Amino acid sequence: WYFDRLVRELPLPIPGDGTQKVSLTNSEDVASLLASVLDNEEAAIEQRFFNCGTDQLVSYDEVAHMCAKAAGIEPEKVMIEHYDSEMFGKANFPFRLTDFYVAPDTAKDKLGWTGPTHSLSDDLTWYYDGYKARGGASKKMSWT
């Protein structure tokens, strides 16, 4: 969603003021948390439920700028247009309108999970490479 608009020099319609916090977690970090159960089976049985995600929170506006950086787009070319979600709702925005994240603190405490080893800003570089390889920048888009 971000790359599709950024590479075409289109505005990024982001609801509210863009400061809503979100955690976007690399699947390898999820896998490492799931595997950490093997190191402490008793704690896993005792607790039963763990939040599985990163504790690295970013705003929707920050995601826009990280995507632009990964795509080699200058910061001044990023056109964010905040809109009133009370009036227009979610529209085609791919995320929730409010903060949405989890805290993996219990998994760290009870299972000894060391936490995420990936960062979104680093991951976006290889993600953008995959986007380009799939022809993302030149594919025909439907904006409805």
C-alpha positions in Angstrom: 0.0 0.0 0.0 2.7 2.5 1.0 5.1 1.4 -1.8 2.3 1.4 -4.4 1.6 5.1 -3.7 5.2 6.3 -3.0 6.7 5.0 -6.3 3.9 6.6 -8.3 4.3 9.9 -6.4 0.8 9.7 -5.1 -0.4 11.0 -1.7 -0.6 8.7 1.2 -4.1 9.1 2.8 -3.5 8.3 6.5 -6.4 8.6 9.0 -6.2 10.9 11.9 -3.0 12.6 12.7 -0.8 9.6 11.7 0.6 9.1 15.2 -1.3 5.9 15.9 1.2 3.3 17.1 1.5 -0.1 15.5 3.9 -3.1 15.8 4.7 -4.9 12.5 6.5 -8.1 13.4 8.9 -10.1 11.2 7.9 -13.7 10.9 11.3 -14.9 12.0 10.8 -13.1 15.3 7.4 -14.8 15.7 9.1 -18.2 15.0 11.8 -17.6 17.6 9.2 -16.7 20.2 7.2 -19.9 19.4 10.4 -22.0 19.6 11.3 -20.4 23.0 8.6 -22.6 24.5 10.9 -25.6 23.9 13.3 -24.1 26.4 10.8 -23.8 29.2 7.9 -26.1 28.7 6.6 -25.7 32.3 6.4 -21.9 32.0 4.6 -22.3 28.7 2.0 -24.7 30.2 1.5 -22.5 33.3 1.0 -19.3 31.3 -0.7 -20.8 28.2 -1.1 -17.4 26.3 1.6 -15.1 25.1 1.5 -12.0 22.9 3.6 -12.8 19.9 5.1 -9.7 18.4 7.6 -7.0 18.5 7.9 -4.3 21.1 9.2 -1.8 18.5 6.4 0.6 18.0 6.1 2.9 15.0 3.5 5.4 13.8 1.8 5.2 10.5 3.6 8.4 9.4 6.9 6.8 10.5 6.1 3.7 8.4 5.5 6.0 5.4 9.0 7.6 5.8 10.7 4.3 6.4 9.1 2.9 3.2 10.2 6.0 1.3 13.8 5.6 2.6 13.8 1.9 1.5 12.6 2.9 -1.9 15.2 5.6 -2.3 12.6 8.4 -2.2 13.6 11.8 -0.7 11.7 12.7 2.4 10.4 15.9 0.9 8.7 13.8 -1.9 6.5 12.0 0.7 3.0 13.4 0.5 1.0 12.4 3.5 -2.5 13.6 3.6 -4.2 13.1 7.0 -8.0 12.8 6.8 -10.8 12.7 9.3 -11.6 9.1 10.0 -14.7 10.1 11.9 -16.0 11.4 8.6 -14.6 9.0 6.0 -13.9 5.9 8.1 -11.2 3.5 7.2 -11.5 3.9 3.4 -8.7 1.8 1.8 -6.2 2.3 4.5 -4.7 -1.2 5.2 -4.4 -0.9 9.0 -6.6 -0.1 12.0 -7.7 3.5 12.7 -6.3 3.3 16.3 -3.2 2.1 18.0 -2.7 -1.6 17.5 0.2 -3.5 19.1 1.0 -6.2 21.6 3.5 -6.3 24.4 5.6 -9.5 24.5 6.8 -8.8 28.0 5.3 -12.0 29.5 7.0 -14.1 26.9 10.3 -12.5 27.8 9.8 -12.9 31.5 8.4 -16.4 31.6 10.0 -18.0 28.6 13.3 -16.2 28.6 12.6 -15.0 25.0 15.2 -12.4 24.1 12.9 -10.4 22.0 12.9 -9.4 18.3 16.1 -9.4 16.4 14.7 -7.7 13.3 13.7 -4.1 12.8 11.1 -2.8 10.4 13.4 -0.2 8.8 15.9 -3.0 8.0 13.2 -5.4 6.8 11.7 -2.8 4.5 14.9 -2.8 2.4 14.5 -6.5 1.4 10.7 -6.1 1.2 11.1 -3.3 -1.3 13.5 -5.4 -3.3 10.9 -8.1 -3.5 8.2 -5.6 -4.4 10.4 -4.4 -7.4 11.2 -8.0 -8.4 7.4 -8.7 -8.6 6.9 -5.7 -10.9 5.1 -3.7 -8.2 6.2 -0.3 -9.4 4.9 -1.0 -12.9 1.8 -3.1 -12.2 -1.6 -1.7 -13.1 -3.4 -0.4 -10.0 -7.0 -0.2 -9.0 -7.6 2.7 -6.6 -11.2 1.9 -5.8 
